[in-house]
Amino acid sequence: MSVTTNETVTRSEKSGPAPAGKPQRRGFFAAGQYVPYTLLLPAVVVLVGVLAYPLFRLFDLSFQNVNRYALLAHPEMAKYIGFEGFSKILGDDQFWEVVLRSIYFTAELVILSLVLGMAIALLLNRVSNWVRVTVITVMMFVWAIPALVNGQVFRWLFSANGGVVDYLAFLVTGDESWKHYDWFADPTVGLFVVGAAVIIWGALPFLVLGLYAALTQVPPELTEAARLDGANNLQVFRHVTLPVIKPFLMISAALSFIWDFQVFAQIFALRNSSPEPGYWTIGIYLYMNGIVRSRYSESSVISIIMIVMMLAVLVFYIRQMLKIGANER
């Protein structure tokens, strides 16, 4: 018993006194809790400085009768009309027709662009390095082309007089009528086929490169374990790949919705700066009212409704991202 006690005393003497705990920092930056907010503050200040006055002016115009340039140039002539502008726009059948067309068109663009982007990204994982580098380089060039130029190019490709697409359709089918087929005669075909093609063409580079980068983050051991358990390619993609890349898919879907819902330049170029009413999406409708017809207050109302619609989708997106973050903790 005495030997054990002596050994214990000797060990305690050798180890010395227990180290004192580090004094906790106090103040604003204690434990780094407020450092992220401090780093974000300059960006918030810049955004508020850039957007505050335009948003205030937008809401201010929506409650006025500024529907002629003279009233815009001479604010003292304008008067406040309350919610009369909102009632007029919300009671306009053409406005709701444009909104429905924009929703259908946006849904088509988002779904097709994500599906095609995912398919191409999966193919990039299966090709050799030189093919992958070539495809990525070409996509970077496509991404660099302005939207107006893309619209002009596709208008020539689908032209009824010497268009490349019509000629290729004639070579495949042998039908002479394809040589002068007018893709823009029917606005439904012109918008949902040609318009969708040019917009998806410009959106694919971002989606493909982003999805390919996301696919590289899928741990190979997970896919190998799934295959050893007897999962086929579809099951591996559904139960292994999709859960890993889901956050990027949510971001891509939200960004695609924002870009596609307010699309303007491609349709404007396709119809040679004069889009017919059948081609009006909400971006074109806003331009026709605000710039062409000088209805500034009405276009402000349309802009506010457009912002509210996009915010509704963003709220859903943010909730989904918060759920994903909570599950990963």
C-alpha positions as CSV (number, residue, x, y, z in Angstrom):
1,M,0.0,0.0,0.0
2,S,2.8,2.4,0.9
3,V,4.7,1.6,-2.3
4,T,1.6,2.5,-4.4
5,T,1.1,5.7,-2.5
6,N,4.7,6.7,-3.0
7,E,4.5,6.0,-6.7
8,T,1.4,8.1,-7.0
9,V,3.0,11.0,-5.1
10,T,6.1,10.7,-7.3
11,R,4.0,10.8,-10.5
12,S,2.0,13.8,-9.4
13,E,5.1,15.7,-8.5
14,K,6.6,14.9,-11.9
15,S,3.5,16.0,-13.8
16,G,3.4,19.3,-11.9
17,P,0.4,21.5,-11.5
18,A,-2.4,21.3,-14.1
19,P,-2.2,24.0,-16.8
20,A,-4.5,26.9,-16.3
21,G,-7.2,27.4,-18.9
22,K,-6.8,30.1,-21.4
23,P,-8.6,33.3,-20.5
24,Q,-11.6,33.8,-22.7
25,R,-11.6,36.8,-25.0
26,R,-14.1,39.5,-24.5
27,G,-15.4,42.1,-26.8
28,F,-17.1,42.4,-30.2
29,F,-14.9,39.8,-31.9
30,A,-15.0,37.3,-29.0
31,A,-14.4,33.7,-30.3
32,G,-14.8,35.0,-33.9
33,Q,-18.6,35.0,-33.5
34,Y,-19.1,38.3,-35.4
35,V,-16.2,38.1,-37.9
36,P,-18.5,36.7,-40.7
37,Y,-21.0,39.5,-40.3
38,T,-18.1,42.0,-40.3
39,L,-16.7,40.6,-43.5
40,L,-20.2,40.7,-45.1
41,L,-20.8,44.3,-44.1
42,P,-19.0,46.0,-47.0
43,A,-21.0,44.0,-49.5
44,V,-24.2,44.8,-47.8
45,V,-23.4,48.5,-47.7
46,V,-22.6,48.6,-51.4
47,L,-25.8,46.7,-52.3
48,V,-27.9,49.0,-50.2
49,G,-26.2,52.1,-51.7
50,V,-26.7,50.8,-55.3
51,L,-30.3,49.5,-54.9
52,A,-31.9,51.7,-52.3
53,Y,-32.8,54.7,-54.4
54,P,-33.8,52.7,-57.5
55,L,-36.2,50.6,-55.4
56,F,-37.6,53.6,-53.7
57,R,-38.1,55.3,-57.0
58,L,-39.7,52.2,-58.4
59,F,-42.3,52.0,-55.6
60,D,-42.8,55.7,-55.7
61,L,-43.6,55.6,-59.4
62,S,-46.0,52.7,-59.0
63,F,-48.4,54.9,-56.9
64,Q,-48.3,57.8,-59.4
65,N,-49.8,58.5,-62.8
66,V,-46.4,59.0,-64.6
67,N,-47.4,57.4,-68.0
68,R,-46.0,60.1,-70.3
69,Y,-42.4,61.3,-70.7
70,A,-43.5,64.9,-69.8
71,L,-44.6,63.8,-66.4
72,L,-41.3,61.9,-65.9
73,A,-39.3,65.0,-66.9
74,H,-41.5,67.3,-64.7
75,P,-42.3,65.5,-61.5
76,E,-44.4,68.5,-60.2
77,M,-47.0,67.6,-62.8
78,A,-47.4,64.0,-61.5
79,K,-49.9,63.1,-58.8
80,Y,-50.4,60.1,-56.6
81,I,-53.2,57.8,-57.5
82,G,-52.8,55.1,-54.8
83,F,-53.4,51.5,-55.9
84,E,-55.2,52.5,-59.1
85,G,-52.2,51.4,-61.2
86,F,-52.1,48.0,-59.4
87,S,-55.8,47.5,-60.0
88,K,-55.4,48.4,-63.7
89,I,-52.6,45.9,-64.3
90,L,-54.0,43.1,-62.2
91,G,-57.4,43.5,-64.1
92,D,-55.7,43.3,-67.5
93,D,-56.3,40.0,-69.3
94,Q,-53.2,40.5,-71.4
95,F,-51.0,40.8,-68.3
96,W,-52.2,37.4,-67.0
97,E,-51.8,35.9,-70.4
98,V,-48.2,37.1,-70.4
99,V,-47.6,35.8,-66.9
100,L,-48.9,32.3,-67.7
101,R,-46.8,32.3,-70.9
102,S,-43.8,33.3,-68.9
103,I,-44.4,30.6,-66.3
104,Y,-44.8,27.9,-68.9
105,F,-41.8,29.1,-70.8
106,T,-39.6,29.3,-67.7
107,A,-40.6,25.8,-66.6
108,E,-39.6,24.4,-70.0
109,L,-36.3,26.2,-69.9
110,V,-35.4,25.2,-66.4
111,I,-36.3,21.6,-66.8
112,L,-34.7,21.1,-70.2
113,S,-31.5,23.0,-69.3
114,L,-31.0,21.1,-66.1
115,V,-31.7,17.7,-67.7
116,L,-29.4,18.4,-70.7
117,G,-26.7,19.9,-68.5
118,M,-26.7,16.9,-66.2
119,A,-26.6,14.5,-69.2
120,I,-23.6,16.3,-70.7
121,A,-21.8,16.6,-67.3
122,L,-22.2,12.8,-66.8
123,L,-20.8,12.2,-70.3
124,L,-17.8,14.4,-69.4
125,N,-17.0,12.0,-66.6
126,R,-16.8,9.1,-69.1
127,V,-14.7,10.6,-71.9
128,S,-10.9,11.0,-72.2
129,N,-9.1,14.0,-71.0
130,W,-8.5,15.6,-74.4
131,V,-12.2,15.3,-75.3
132,R,-13.2,16.8,-71.9
133,V,-10.8,19.7,-72.3
134,T,-12.0,20.4,-75.9
135,V,-15.7,20.4,-74.8
136,I,-15.1,22.6,-71.8
137,T,-13.1,25.1,-74.0
138,V,-15.8,25.3,-76.6
139,M,-18.4,25.8,-73.9
140,M,-16.4,28.7,-72.5
141,F,-16.4,30.4,-75.9
142,V,-20.2,29.8,-76.1
143,W,-20.6,31.4,-72.7
144,A,-18.6,34.4,-73.8
145,I,-20.9,35.2,-76.7
146,P,-23.4,38.0,-75.9
147,A,-27.1,37.0,-75.7
148,L,-28.0,39.5,-78.5
149,V,-25.5,37.8,-80.8
150,N,-26.8,34.4,-80.0
151,G,-30.3,35.6,-80.9
152,Q,-29.1,36.9,-84.3
153,V,-27.3,33.7,-85.0
154,F,-30.3,31.5,-84.3
155,R,-32.6,33.8,-86.3
156,W,-30.3,33.1,-89.3
157,L,-30.2,29.3,-88.5
158,F,-34.0,29.1,-88.4
159,S,-34.6,31.5,-91.3
160,A,-37.3,30.6,-93.8
161,N,-35.0,31.7,-96.7
162,G,-31.8,29.8,-96.7
163,G,-31.9,28.7,-93.1
164,V,-29.5,26.0,-92.0
165,V,-32.1,24.1,-90.0
166,D,-34.6,24.1,-92.9
167,Y,-31.9,22.8,-95.3
168,L,-30.9,20.0,-92.9
169,A,-34.5,19.0,-92.4
170,F,-34.9,18.8,-96.2
171,L,-31.8,16.6,-96.5
172,V,-33.1,14.2,-93.8
173,T,-36.7,14.0,-95.0
174,G,-36.4,14.8,-98.7
175,D,-39.5,17.0,-98.4
176,E,-39.2,20.2,-100.5
177,S,-41.6,22.0,-98.1
178,W,-38.9,22.1,-95.4
179,K,-36.8,24.4,-97.5
180,H,-39.0,27.4,-96.7
181,Y,-40.6,26.4,-93.4
182,D,-41.3,29.5,-91.3
183,W,-40.5,28.7,-87.7
184,F,-41.8,32.1,-86.5
185,A,-45.2,32.1,-88.2
186,D,-46.7,30.4,-85.2
187,P,-45.6,32.2,-82.0
188,T,-46.0,29.0,-80.0
189,V,-43.4,27.3,-82.2
190,G,-41.2,30.3,-82.5
191,L,-41.1,30.9,-78.7
192,F,-41.2,27.4,-77.2
193,V,-38.9,25.8,-79.8
194,V,-36.6,28.4,-81.3
195,G,-36.6,30.8,-78.3
196,A,-36.1,27.9,-76.0
197,A,-33.2,26.6,-78.1
198,V,-31.3,29.8,-78.1
199,I,-31.7,30.4,-74.4
200,I,-30.8,26.8,-73.4
201,W,-27.8,27.1,-75.7
202,G,-26.5,30.1,-73.8
203,A,-27.3,28.5,-70.3
204,L,-25.7,25.1,-70.9
205,P,-22.1,26.1,-70.4
206,F,-22.6,27.4,-66.8
207,L,-24.8,24.4,-65.9
208,V,-22.5,21.8,-67.5
209,L,-19.3,23.2,-65.9
210,G,-21.0,23.6,-62.5
211,L,-22.6,20.1,-62.5
212,Y,-19.4,18.5,-63.7
213,A,-17.5,20.1,-60.8
214,A,-20.2,18.9,-58.4
215,L,-20.0,15.4,-59.8
216,T,-16.2,15.4,-59.0
217,Q,-17.1,15.8,-55.3
218,V,-19.0,12.5,-55.2
219,P,-16.8,10.1,-53.2
220,P,-15.7,7.2,-55.5
221,E,-15.9,4.7,-52.5
222,L,-19.6,5.4,-52.2
223,T,-20.4,4.5,-55.8
224,E,-18.1,1.4,-55.6
225,A,-19.9,0.3,-52.4
226,A,-23.3,0.8,-54.1
227,R,-22.2,-1.3,-57.1
228,L,-20.9,-4.0,-54.9
229,D,-24.3,-4.1,-53.2
230,G,-25.9,-4.8,-56.6
231,A,-27.1,-1.3,-57.6
232,N,-27.3,-0.5,-61.3
233,N,-26.3,2.9,-62.8
234,L,-29.7,4.5,-62.3
235,Q,-29.9,3.4,-58.7
236,V,-26.4,4.7,-58.1
237,F,-27.3,8.0,-59.6
238,R,-30.5,8.3,-57.7
239,H,-29.3,7.2,-54.2
240,V,-25.7,8.2,-54.2
241,T,-25.0,11.0,-56.8
242,L,-28.1,13.1,-56.4
243,P,-28.0,13.5,-52.6
244,V,-24.3,14.7,-52.9
245,I,-25.0,17.3,-55.6
246,K,-28.4,18.3,-54.4
247,P,-27.2,21.7,-53.0
248,F,-25.7,22.7,-56.3
249,L,-28.9,21.5,-58.1
250,M,-31.0,23.7,-55.9
251,I,-28.7,26.7,-56.6
252,S,-28.7,26.0,-60.3
253,A,-32.5,25.7,-60.4
254,A,-33.0,29.0,-58.5
255,L,-30.5,30.9,-60.7
256,S,-32.0,29.4,-63.9
257,F,-35.5,30.5,-62.8
258,I,-34.3,34.1,-62.1
259,W,-32.5,34.3,-65.4
260,D,-35.2,32.6,-67.5
261,F,-38.2,34.3,-66.0
262,Q,-36.9,37.8,-67.0
263,V,-35.3,36.8,-70.3
264,F,-35.3,39.6,-72.8
265,A,-32.4,39.9,-75.2
266,Q,-32.6,36.6,-77.0
267,I,-36.3,37.0,-77.9
268,F,-35.8,40.7,-78.7
269,A,-33.0,39.7,-81.2
270,L,-35.0,36.7,-82.6
271,R,-37.9,39.0,-83.7
272,N,-35.6,41.7,-85.0
273,S,-36.3,44.2,-82.2
274,S,-40.1,44.0,-82.8
275,P,-41.5,41.0,-81.0
276,E,-45.2,40.3,-81.7
277,P,-47.7,39.9,-78.7
278,G,-47.5,36.1,-79.1
279,Y,-43.8,36.3,-78.2
280,W,-44.3,38.6,-75.1
281,T,-42.9,37.2,-71.9
282,I,-42.9,39.4,-68.8
283,G,-39.5,40.9,-69.7
284,I,-40.7,41.9,-73.2
285,Y,-44.1,43.0,-71.8
286,L,-42.2,45.3,-69.3
287,Y,-40.1,46.7,-72.1
288,M,-43.1,47.4,-74.4
289,N,-44.9,49.2,-71.6
290,G,-42.0,51.1,-70.1
291,I,-39.9,52.1,-73.1
292,V,-42.0,51.8,-76.2
293,R,-45.3,53.1,-74.8
294,S,-43.7,55.3,-72.0
295,R,-46.0,54.0,-69.4
296,Y,-43.6,54.4,-66.5
297,S,-45.9,53.9,-63.6
298,E,-47.6,50.9,-65.1
299,S,-44.2,49.3,-65.9
300,S,-43.2,50.0,-62.2
301,V,-46.2,48.0,-61.1
302,I,-45.3,45.2,-63.4
303,S,-41.7,45.2,-62.1
304,I,-42.9,45.0,-58.5
305,I,-45.2,42.1,-59.3
306,M,-42.3,40.4,-61.1
307,I,-40.1,40.9,-58.1
308,V,-42.7,39.4,-55.8
309,M,-43.0,36.3,-58.0
310,M,-39.3,35.8,-58.0
311,L,-39.1,36.3,-54.2
312,A,-41.8,33.6,-53.7
313,V,-39.6,31.1,-55.5
314,L,-36.5,32.3,-53.6
315,V,-38.2,31.8,-50.3
316,F,-38.9,28.2,-51.2
317,Y,-35.3,27.8,-52.3
318,I,-33.9,29.3,-49.1
319,R,-36.1,27.0,-47.0
320,Q,-34.9,23.9,-48.9
321,M,-31.2,25.0,-48.4
322,L,-31.8,25.5,-44.7
323,K,-33.2,22.0,-44.5
324,I,-30.2,20.6,-46.3
325,G,-27.9,22.5,-44.0
326,A,-29.7,21.2,-40.9
327,N,-29.5,17.6,-42.1
328,E,-25.8,17.8,-42.7
329,R,-25.1,18.9,-39.1
